[in-house]
Amino acid sequence: MGPGDDLADRGAAVVRGLVDVQPRLAVILGSGLGPAAVALEPELEIAYPDLPGFPEPTVPGHAGRLRVGTLSGVPAIAFLGRIHAYEGHPMPLVTLPVRLAAALGVRTLVVTAAAGGLDPALRPGSLVIGEDHLNFLGESPLRGWRGADGTPAFVDLSEAYPRDLSEMAHRAAEAEGMTPVGGVYASMPGPAYETPAEIEFLRRSGATVVGMSVVPEVTAAVALGIRCLGLYCVTNTVGAGVSHTEVQEVATAFSSDLGRLLARLAPTLERKEQG
């Protein structure tokens, strides 16, 4: 299943030609969260432009590198930065990291993101664990995808964020001294931040945090049979004024906590996948 190009398979061939690895876990690190990759012991790091179809990153806080190695002994890959639709990229390209992960054999995906807190009780540095999402991008990430029989990708998203994974994340975060909350991620087109009217609309829609990513990746992952866990760092209370620099600063400060959380989670996620 996919959009019809061979970029993921070609990218997997590049990675396998450089390192002998069978990753079971993938992590996508959002704005300013790249330093969390220090938790992953690297065997190889590849710049995005050296992978078929991957563009040079244009967003500050997104290094644009794929790290391959182990996370607490679990074979894993980490995407240091993501590809955004607001950069002008089409959806098939936005979902390419997930498609590459699937081609490499990944079965569990952790998506991270810097996000604005819609609940005033959420302070900068808070951790929100994904329970669901809202797609306000104006387009389905699966538009144009086809199954092996040529039919459209009718994908069930009723359990896009499996409860067992979120419960594991809650327990792991608490063990790390964090106070996580569950919530709903709303994805907006960006790159402009939300107006007061949009913020009120999102709150009434049931969103907990808002950002400009996540949904394309999770939707593609579910279509490809990958289970997803969302971990979001609240970088600001929306409506109070914000800049991308401020978002990066808070996310980078949060990265050390995120790295420890990922290191604690990885063996548990691997055992769950095997069990």
C-alpha positions as CSV (number, residue, x, y, z in Angstrom):
1,M,0.0,0.0,0.0
2,G,1.3,3.5,-0.8
3,P,1.3,6.4,-3.2
4,G,2.9,4.5,-6.0
5,D,6.6,5.6,-5.9
6,D,9.6,3.5,-5.1
7,L,11.4,6.0,-2.9
8,A,10.9,4.0,0.3
9,D,12.3,0.8,-1.1
10,R,15.3,2.6,-2.7
11,G,16.0,4.4,0.6
12,A,15.8,1.1,2.5
13,A,18.3,-0.4,0.0
14,V,20.7,2.6,0.7
15,V,20.5,2.0,4.5
16,R,20.9,-1.7,4.3
17,G,23.9,-1.2,2.0
18,L,25.6,0.8,4.7
19,V,24.7,-1.0,7.9
20,D,23.4,-4.4,9.0
21,V,20.4,-3.5,11.0
22,Q,16.8,-4.7,11.4
23,P,15.1,-1.8,13.3
24,R,11.8,-2.6,15.0
25,L,11.3,0.9,16.5
26,A,11.4,4.3,14.8
27,V,11.2,7.8,16.4
28,I,10.5,11.0,14.6
29,L,11.9,14.0,16.5
30,G,10.1,17.3,16.0
31,S,11.2,21.0,16.3
32,G,14.0,21.4,18.8
33,L,13.8,17.8,20.0
34,G,16.7,16.4,18.0
35,P,19.0,16.3,21.0
36,A,16.9,13.5,22.5
37,A,18.6,11.3,19.9
38,V,21.6,11.1,22.2
39,A,19.7,8.2,23.8
40,L,20.2,6.2,20.6
41,E,23.6,4.6,20.3
42,P,24.5,5.3,16.7
43,E,25.9,2.8,14.1
44,L,25.3,5.1,11.2
45,E,23.9,8.6,10.5
46,I,22.8,9.7,7.1
47,A,21.9,13.2,5.9
48,Y,18.4,13.4,4.4
49,P,19.7,14.5,0.9
50,D,21.7,11.3,0.7
51,L,18.4,9.3,0.9
52,P,16.3,9.0,-2.3
53,G,13.6,11.6,-2.3
54,F,14.4,13.2,1.0
55,P,14.7,17.0,0.7
56,E,17.2,19.3,2.4
57,P,15.5,20.6,5.6
58,T,14.5,24.3,5.7
59,V,13.0,24.5,9.2
60,P,15.3,25.6,12.1
61,G,15.4,22.9,14.7
62,H,15.2,20.1,12.2
63,A,18.7,18.7,11.5
64,G,17.5,16.5,8.6
65,R,19.4,13.3,9.5
66,L,18.6,9.7,9.9
67,R,20.3,7.9,12.8
68,V,20.5,4.1,12.9
69,G,21.5,2.2,15.9
70,T,20.1,0.9,19.2
71,L,17.9,2.4,21.9
72,S,18.5,0.6,25.2
73,G,19.5,-2.4,23.2
74,V,16.6,-2.3,20.8
75,P,17.4,-1.9,17.1
76,A,16.0,1.5,16.2
77,I,16.1,4.4,13.9
78,A,15.5,8.1,14.6
79,F,14.6,10.8,12.2
80,L,16.2,14.0,13.4
81,G,13.6,16.4,12.0
82,R,10.6,15.9,9.8
83,I,9.3,16.9,6.4
84,H,6.4,19.4,6.6
85,A,3.6,20.1,4.1
86,Y,3.9,23.8,4.9
87,E,7.4,23.8,3.4
88,G,5.7,23.2,0.1
89,H,6.1,19.5,0.0
90,P,3.4,17.1,-1.3
91,M,1.9,14.6,1.1
92,P,3.7,11.6,-0.4
93,L,6.9,13.3,0.5
94,V,5.7,14.3,4.0
95,T,5.0,10.6,4.7
96,L,8.3,9.3,3.2
97,P,10.1,8.8,6.6
98,V,7.2,6.6,7.8
99,R,7.3,4.7,4.5
100,L,11.0,4.2,4.8
101,A,10.6,3.0,8.3
102,A,8.0,0.4,7.1
103,A,10.3,-0.7,4.3
104,L,13.1,-1.3,6.9
105,G,10.7,-3.5,9.0
106,V,9.7,-1.1,11.8
107,R,6.6,-2.2,13.7
108,T,6.3,0.6,16.3
109,L,6.6,4.4,15.6
110,V,7.0,7.1,18.3
111,V,6.1,10.5,16.9
112,T,7.2,13.5,18.9
113,A,6.4,17.2,18.4
114,A,6.6,20.6,19.9
115,A,3.0,21.8,20.4
116,G,1.0,24.7,21.6
117,G,-1.1,24.0,24.7
118,L,-4.8,24.7,24.2
119,D,-5.6,23.9,27.8
120,P,-4.4,26.9,30.0
121,A,-3.4,24.4,32.7
122,L,-0.7,23.1,30.4
123,R,2.6,24.9,31.1
124,P,5.6,25.0,28.8
125,G,7.6,21.8,29.3
126,S,4.5,19.7,30.0
127,L,4.2,16.2,28.4
128,V,1.1,15.2,26.5
129,I,0.6,11.6,25.5
130,G,-1.4,11.2,22.3
131,E,-4.9,9.6,22.6
132,D,-6.3,10.8,19.2
133,H,-5.9,13.5,16.6
134,L,-7.9,16.0,14.5
135,N,-6.9,16.6,10.9
136,F,-7.4,20.2,9.9
137,L,-4.7,20.1,7.1
138,G,-7.4,20.2,4.4
139,E,-6.1,17.0,2.8
140,S,-5.9,13.3,3.6
141,P,-2.3,12.0,3.7
142,L,-3.7,8.9,2.0
143,R,-5.0,10.8,-1.0
144,G,-4.0,8.8,-4.1
145,W,-2.7,5.8,-2.2
146,R,-3.7,2.4,-3.5
147,G,-3.7,-1.1,-2.1
148,A,-2.2,-4.1,-3.9
149,D,-5.5,-4.6,-5.7
150,G,-5.6,-1.0,-6.9
151,T,-8.4,0.1,-4.5
152,P,-8.1,3.3,-2.4
153,A,-6.6,3.1,1.0
154,F,-9.7,2.8,3.2
155,V,-7.9,2.8,6.6
156,D,-9.5,2.4,10.0
157,L,-8.2,5.1,12.3
158,S,-10.4,4.3,15.3
159,E,-7.4,2.9,17.2
160,A,-4.6,5.1,15.7
161,Y,-3.1,5.5,19.1
162,P,-3.4,2.0,20.8
163,R,-4.3,2.4,24.5
164,D,-1.7,-0.2,25.6
165,L,1.1,1.9,24.2
166,S,-0.1,5.2,25.8
167,E,-0.5,3.4,29.1
168,M,3.1,2.2,28.9
169,A,4.2,5.8,28.2
170,H,2.3,7.1,31.2
171,R,4.0,4.6,33.5
172,A,7.4,5.2,32.0
173,A,7.0,9.0,32.2
174,E,5.9,8.8,35.9
175,A,8.9,6.6,36.7
176,E,11.1,9.4,35.2
177,G,9.4,11.9,37.5
178,M,7.2,13.5,34.9
179,T,3.5,14.3,35.2
180,P,2.0,13.4,31.8
181,V,-1.5,14.0,30.6
182,G,-3.4,12.4,27.8
183,G,-4.8,14.5,25.0
184,V,-5.8,15.1,21.4
185,Y,-3.4,16.6,18.9
186,A,-4.9,19.0,16.3
187,S,-2.9,19.4,13.1
188,M,-3.1,22.8,11.3
189,P,-1.6,23.7,8.0
190,G,0.9,26.3,9.2
191,P,3.3,27.9,9.1
192,A,1.3,30.7,10.6
193,Y,0.3,30.3,14.2
194,E,-3.4,30.2,15.1
195,T,-5.7,33.2,15.5
196,P,-7.8,33.7,18.6
197,A,-10.9,32.5,16.8
198,E,-9.1,29.4,15.6
199,I,-7.9,28.6,19.1
200,E,-11.4,28.8,20.5
201,F,-12.6,26.6,17.6
202,L,-9.9,24.0,18.4
203,R,-10.7,24.0,22.1
204,R,-14.4,23.4,21.4
205,S,-13.4,20.7,18.9
206,G,-11.8,18.7,21.8
207,A,-8.2,19.4,21.0
208,T,-5.6,19.5,23.8
209,V,-2.6,20.7,21.8
210,V,-2.0,22.0,18.4
211,G,0.8,21.7,15.9
212,M,1.6,21.5,12.2
213,S,2.6,17.8,11.8
214,V,2.0,14.3,13.3
215,V,-1.3,13.5,11.5
216,P,0.3,12.6,8.1
217,E,2.8,10.4,9.8
218,V,0.4,8.6,12.0
219,T,-2.2,8.1,9.3
220,A,0.5,6.6,6.9
221,A,1.9,4.4,9.7
222,V,-1.5,2.9,10.5
223,A,-2.1,2.3,6.8
224,L,1.2,0.4,6.7
225,G,0.5,-1.7,9.8
226,I,2.7,0.2,12.2
227,R,1.5,1.0,15.8
228,C,1.9,4.6,17.0
229,L,2.7,6.4,20.2
230,G,2.5,10.2,20.3
231,L,4.7,12.2,22.7
232,Y,4.2,16.0,22.6
233,C,6.1,18.7,24.4
234,V,4.0,21.8,25.2
235,T,6.2,24.7,24.3
236,N,3.7,27.6,24.8
237,T,0.2,28.4,25.8
238,V,-1.5,29.3,22.5
239,G,-2.9,32.8,22.2
240,A,-0.2,34.3,24.4
241,G,2.1,35.2,21.5
242,V,5.0,32.9,20.4
243,S,7.9,32.7,18.0
244,H,9.6,29.6,16.4
245,T,12.8,30.5,18.4
246,E,10.9,30.3,21.7
247,V,9.3,27.0,20.6
248,Q,12.8,25.6,19.9
249,E,14.2,26.8,23.2
250,V,11.5,25.1,25.3
251,A,11.7,21.9,23.2
252,T,15.5,21.7,23.4
253,A,15.3,22.1,27.2
254,F,12.7,19.2,27.2
255,S,14.9,17.0,25.1
256,S,16.9,15.5,28.0
257,D,13.7,14.3,29.6
258,L,12.5,13.0,26.3
259,G,15.7,11.1,25.7
260,R,15.4,9.4,29.1
261,L,11.8,8.5,28.5
262,L,12.5,7.0,25.1
263,A,15.4,4.9,26.6
264,R,13.1,3.6,29.3
265,L,10.2,2.9,26.9
266,A,12.1,1.1,24.1
267,P,12.5,-2.3,25.8
268,T,8.9,-2.3,26.9
269,L,7.7,-1.4,23.4
270,E,9.9,-4.2,22.0
271,R,8.6,-6.8,24.4
272,K,5.0,-5.8,23.6
273,E,5.7,-6.1,19.9
274,Q,7.2,-9.6,20.4
275,G,4.5,-10.7,22.8
